[in-house]
Amino acid sequence: MSRDRAIAYVTAEPLYQANADSMVDSPDADTSWMALKGTDGSPSHIEKTTFNNLLGGPLSWSGTGELNNDYTRWYYDDNLTVTTSDVAAITHLANYTDGTNTTHTTADRVKMIYIKHKGVTSDGTTASAAGDHIHIFIHDSSSPTGDNAFVLEPNESMVLKFADMQPSKIRLETTANTAKALIAAICWDNP
């Protein structure tokens, strides 16, 4: 098993509510939905299988061929507590999953990161309220605001790929209460 690559597959299916006679696919039994509008603004019937091929594709990073590939490491934390005060997504001096070395939040570099809002509060069992979002910020020392954030609602996840991001600049905070997050990242461990 290789430790030097991360691969994700991203799909998007934007839908808008339409009349029942315009239905392409329905995510629930009570609502009719349709994909996109035609160029003249009229509803456009797009089959789901075709539509998924329009908005989707791979997202990957591979350390193969990278300078000092031996320093590629995976970081994993399935129990990060996020609060209303921003916290680092990757904990300083935490162990990498291979047990070799520890994270350094300014010297190491994040190449790709997966972040999931686990849908529970910090106790690990109480369900998060619908409005308890996790905001993801990329910043230095200034206080972030929700207007400049990626947002995860309970049970949502995302993958971000970076050119050369310091772990200390990836910050998380909740809009209210607390939440548990799952973090998986492939990093370059600066020797």
C-alpha positions as a Markdown table, in Angstrom:
| # | Residue | x | y | z |
|---|---|---|---|---|
| 1 | Met | 0.0 | 0.0 | 0.0 |
| 2 | Ser | 1.4 | 3.3 | -1.0 |
| 3 | Arg | 1.5 | 6.2 | 1.4 |
| 4 | Asp | 2.5 | 8.8 | -1.1 |
| 5 | Arg | -0.8 | 9.7 | -2.9 |
| 6 | Ala | -4.3 | 10.9 | -2.2 |
| 7 | Ile | -7.2 | 10.4 | -4.7 |
| 8 | Ala | -10.7 | 11.8 | -4.4 |
| 9 | Tyr | -13.6 | 11.9 | -6.9 |
| 10 | Val | -15.7 | 15.0 | -6.8 |
| 11 | Thr | -19.3 | 15.2 | -8.2 |
| 12 | Ala | -21.8 | 18.0 | -8.1 |
| 13 | Glu | -25.5 | 17.8 | -8.9 |
| 14 | Pro | -27.1 | 21.3 | -8.6 |
| 15 | Leu | -30.9 | 21.0 | -8.7 |
| 16 | Tyr | -33.8 | 23.5 | -8.5 |
| 17 | Gln | -37.4 | 22.9 | -7.7 |
| 18 | Ala | -39.6 | 22.4 | -10.7 |
| 19 | Asn | -43.1 | 21.4 | -11.7 |
| 20 | Ala | -44.0 | 17.8 | -11.3 |
| 21 | Asp | -44.2 | 17.4 | -15.1 |
| 22 | Ser | -40.6 | 18.6 | -15.4 |
| 23 | Met | -39.2 | 16.0 | -13.0 |
| 24 | Val | -35.8 | 14.4 | -13.8 |
| 25 | Asp | -35.0 | 12.9 | -10.4 |
| 26 | Ser | -36.4 | 13.4 | -6.9 |
| 27 | Pro | -34.1 | 13.2 | -3.9 |
| 28 | Asp | -37.2 | 12.8 | -1.7 |
| 29 | Ala | -40.8 | 11.7 | -2.4 |
| 30 | Asp | -42.4 | 15.0 | -1.6 |
| 31 | Thr | -40.5 | 17.3 | -3.9 |
| 32 | Ser | -40.0 | 17.4 | -7.7 |
| 33 | Trp | -36.6 | 18.5 | -8.9 |
| 34 | Met | -34.9 | 19.2 | -12.1 |
| 35 | Ala | -31.3 | 19.8 | -13.2 |
| 36 | Leu | -30.4 | 23.2 | -14.6 |
| 37 | Lys | -32.3 | 25.4 | -17.1 |
| 38 | Gly | -31.9 | 25.6 | -20.8 |
| 39 | Thr | -30.1 | 28.5 | -22.5 |
| 40 | Asp | -33.5 | 30.3 | -23.0 |
| 41 | Gly | -34.3 | 29.9 | -19.3 |
| 42 | Ser | -36.8 | 27.1 | -19.8 |
| 43 | Pro | -36.5 | 23.8 | -18.0 |
| 44 | Ser | -34.1 | 21.4 | -19.6 |
| 45 | His | -34.4 | 17.7 | -19.2 |
| 46 | Ile | -30.9 | 16.3 | -18.5 |
| 47 | Glu | -30.6 | 12.6 | -17.5 |
| 48 | Lys | -28.9 | 12.1 | -14.2 |
| 49 | Thr | -26.2 | 9.9 | -15.6 |
| 50 | Thr | -25.3 | 12.4 | -18.3 |
| 51 | Phe | -25.4 | 15.3 | -15.8 |
| 52 | Asn | -23.1 | 13.6 | -13.3 |
| 53 | Asn | -20.5 | 13.3 | -16.1 |
| 54 | Leu | -20.7 | 17.0 | -16.8 |
| 55 | Leu | -19.8 | 18.1 | -13.2 |
| 56 | Gly | -17.4 | 15.6 | -11.8 |
| 57 | Gly | -13.8 | 14.5 | -12.0 |
| 58 | Pro | -10.8 | 13.3 | -10.1 |
| 59 | Leu | -8.8 | 15.4 | -7.6 |
| 60 | Ser | -5.4 | 13.9 | -6.6 |
| 61 | Trp | -1.9 | 14.5 | -5.4 |
| 62 | Ser | 1.0 | 12.1 | -5.7 |
| 63 | Gly | 4.3 | 12.3 | -4.1 |
| 64 | Thr | 5.8 | 10.0 | -6.7 |
| 65 | Gly | 8.6 | 11.9 | -8.4 |
| 66 | Glu | 8.5 | 14.7 | -5.8 |
| 67 | Leu | 11.8 | 15.9 | -4.3 |
| 68 | Asn | 12.3 | 14.0 | -1.0 |
| 69 | Asn | 9.3 | 11.7 | -1.5 |
| 70 | Asp | 10.4 | 9.8 | 1.6 |
| 71 | Tyr | 9.0 | 12.6 | 3.7 |
| 72 | Thr | 5.4 | 12.2 | 2.5 |
| 73 | Arg | 3.2 | 11.4 | 5.6 |
| 74 | Trp | -0.5 | 10.8 | 6.4 |
| 75 | Tyr | -2.2 | 12.6 | 9.2 |
| 76 | Tyr | -5.5 | 11.3 | 10.6 |
| 77 | Asp | -7.7 | 12.5 | 13.5 |
| 78 | Asp | -11.3 | 11.2 | 13.7 |
| 79 | Asn | -12.0 | 13.0 | 17.0 |
| 80 | Leu | -11.1 | 16.7 | 16.6 |
| 81 | Thr | -13.3 | 18.9 | 18.8 |
| 82 | Val | -14.2 | 22.2 | 17.0 |
| 83 | Thr | -15.5 | 25.1 | 19.1 |
| 84 | Thr | -16.6 | 28.7 | 18.4 |
| 85 | Ser | -12.9 | 29.7 | 18.9 |
| 86 | Asp | -10.9 | 28.7 | 15.8 |
| 87 | Val | -8.7 | 25.6 | 16.2 |
| 88 | Ala | -6.0 | 24.1 | 13.9 |
| 89 | Ala | -7.3 | 21.3 | 11.7 |
| 90 | Ile | -3.9 | 19.6 | 12.2 |
| 91 | Thr | -2.6 | 19.5 | 15.7 |
| 92 | His | 0.9 | 20.7 | 16.4 |
| 93 | Leu | 3.3 | 17.9 | 17.3 |
| 94 | Ala | 0.7 | 15.1 | 16.8 |
| 95 | Asn | 2.0 | 11.8 | 15.4 |
| 96 | Tyr | 1.7 | 11.0 | 11.7 |
| 97 | Thr | -0.1 | 7.7 | 11.1 |
| 98 | Asp | 3.0 | 5.8 | 10.2 |
| 99 | Gly | 4.5 | 6.6 | 13.6 |
| 100 | Thr | 7.4 | 8.4 | 12.0 |
| 101 | Asn | 7.9 | 11.9 | 13.2 |
| 102 | Thr | 5.4 | 14.4 | 14.4 |
| 103 | Thr | 3.5 | 17.3 | 12.7 |
| 104 | His | 5.1 | 20.7 | 12.7 |
| 105 | Thr | 2.4 | 23.3 | 11.9 |
| 106 | Thr | 4.8 | 25.8 | 10.3 |
| 107 | Ala | 7.6 | 23.7 | 8.8 |
| 108 | Asp | 5.5 | 20.9 | 7.2 |
| 109 | Arg | 3.2 | 21.3 | 4.2 |
| 110 | Val | -0.3 | 20.1 | 3.6 |
| 111 | Lys | -0.9 | 18.8 | 0.0 |
| 112 | Met | -4.5 | 17.6 | 0.3 |
| 113 | Ile | -6.9 | 17.4 | 3.2 |
| 114 | Tyr | -10.3 | 15.8 | 3.8 |
| 115 | Ile | -12.6 | 17.4 | 6.4 |
| 116 | Lys | -15.9 | 15.9 | 7.7 |
| 117 | His | -18.4 | 17.4 | 10.1 |
| 118 | Lys | -19.3 | 14.2 | 12.0 |
| 119 | Gly | -22.8 | 15.5 | 12.9 |
| 120 | Val | -22.3 | 15.3 | 16.6 |
| 121 | Thr | -21.3 | 17.7 | 19.4 |
| 122 | Ser | -18.1 | 17.4 | 21.5 |
| 123 | Asp | -19.6 | 14.6 | 23.6 |
| 124 | Gly | -19.5 | 12.4 | 20.5 |
| 125 | Thr | -23.2 | 11.3 | 20.8 |
| 126 | Thr | -25.5 | 14.3 | 20.8 |
| 127 | Ala | -26.6 | 15.2 | 17.3 |
| 128 | Ser | -25.6 | 18.6 | 16.1 |
| 129 | Ala | -28.4 | 21.1 | 15.4 |
| 130 | Ala | -29.1 | 21.9 | 11.8 |
| 131 | Gly | -27.5 | 25.3 | 12.1 |
| 132 | Asp | -24.3 | 24.1 | 13.8 |
| 133 | His | -21.9 | 24.5 | 10.9 |
| 134 | Ile | -18.2 | 24.2 | 10.8 |
| 135 | His | -16.4 | 27.0 | 9.1 |
| 136 | Ile | -13.1 | 26.3 | 7.4 |
| 137 | Phe | -10.6 | 29.2 | 7.1 |
| 138 | Ile | -7.3 | 29.7 | 5.5 |
| 139 | His | -5.6 | 32.5 | 7.3 |
| 140 | Asp | -2.6 | 33.9 | 9.2 |
| 141 | Ser | -3.1 | 35.8 | 12.4 |
| 142 | Ser | -6.2 | 37.9 | 11.7 |
| 143 | Ser | -9.5 | 36.7 | 13.1 |
| 144 | Pro | -11.5 | 35.0 | 10.5 |
| 145 | Thr | -15.2 | 35.8 | 9.7 |
| 146 | Gly | -17.9 | 33.5 | 8.5 |
| 147 | Asp | -18.1 | 35.5 | 5.3 |
| 148 | Asn | -14.7 | 34.2 | 4.2 |
| 149 | Ala | -15.2 | 30.6 | 5.1 |
| 150 | Phe | -15.8 | 27.2 | 3.5 |
| 151 | Val | -18.9 | 25.8 | 5.3 |
| 152 | Leu | -19.8 | 22.2 | 6.3 |
| 153 | Glu | -23.2 | 21.4 | 7.6 |
| 154 | Pro | -23.6 | 18.4 | 9.9 |
| 155 | Asn | -22.5 | 15.2 | 8.1 |
| 156 | Glu | -21.0 | 17.0 | 5.1 |
| 157 | Ser | -17.4 | 16.7 | 4.0 |
| 158 | Met | -15.0 | 18.3 | 1.5 |
| 159 | Val | -11.6 | 17.7 | 0.0 |
| 160 | Leu | -9.1 | 20.6 | -0.5 |
| 161 | Lys | -5.9 | 20.5 | -2.4 |
| 162 | Phe | -3.1 | 22.9 | -1.9 |
| 163 | Ala | 0.2 | 23.9 | -3.6 |
| 164 | Asp | 2.2 | 24.3 | -0.4 |
| 165 | Met | 0.0 | 25.1 | 2.7 |
| 166 | Gln | 1.3 | 25.3 | 6.2 |
| 167 | Pro | -0.9 | 23.2 | 8.6 |
| 168 | Ser | -1.2 | 26.1 | 11.0 |
| 169 | Lys | -3.1 | 28.2 | 8.4 |
| 170 | Ile | -6.0 | 25.7 | 8.1 |
| 171 | Arg | -8.4 | 26.7 | 10.9 |
| 172 | Leu | -11.9 | 25.4 | 11.9 |
| 173 | Glu | -14.6 | 26.9 | 14.1 |
| 174 | Thr | -18.3 | 26.3 | 14.7 |
| 175 | Thr | -21.1 | 28.8 | 14.2 |
| 176 | Ala | -22.6 | 27.7 | 17.5 |
| 177 | Asn | -22.0 | 25.0 | 20.2 |
| 178 | Thr | -19.3 | 22.4 | 19.5 |
| 179 | Ala | -18.8 | 19.7 | 16.9 |
| 180 | Lys | -16.6 | 16.7 | 16.1 |
| 181 | Ala | -14.6 | 16.6 | 12.9 |
| 182 | Leu | -12.7 | 13.9 | 11.1 |
| 183 | Ile | -9.5 | 15.1 | 9.4 |
| 184 | Ala | -7.3 | 13.1 | 7.0 |
| 185 | Ala | -4.4 | 14.8 | 5.3 |
| 186 | Ile | -1.4 | 13.9 | 3.1 |
| 187 | Cys | 1.5 | 16.1 | 4.1 |
| 188 | Trp | 5.1 | 16.7 | 3.3 |
| 189 | Asp | 7.0 | 16.3 | 6.5 |
| 190 | Asn | 9.9 | 18.8 | 6.4 |
| 191 | Pro | 12.9 | 17.0 | 7.8 |
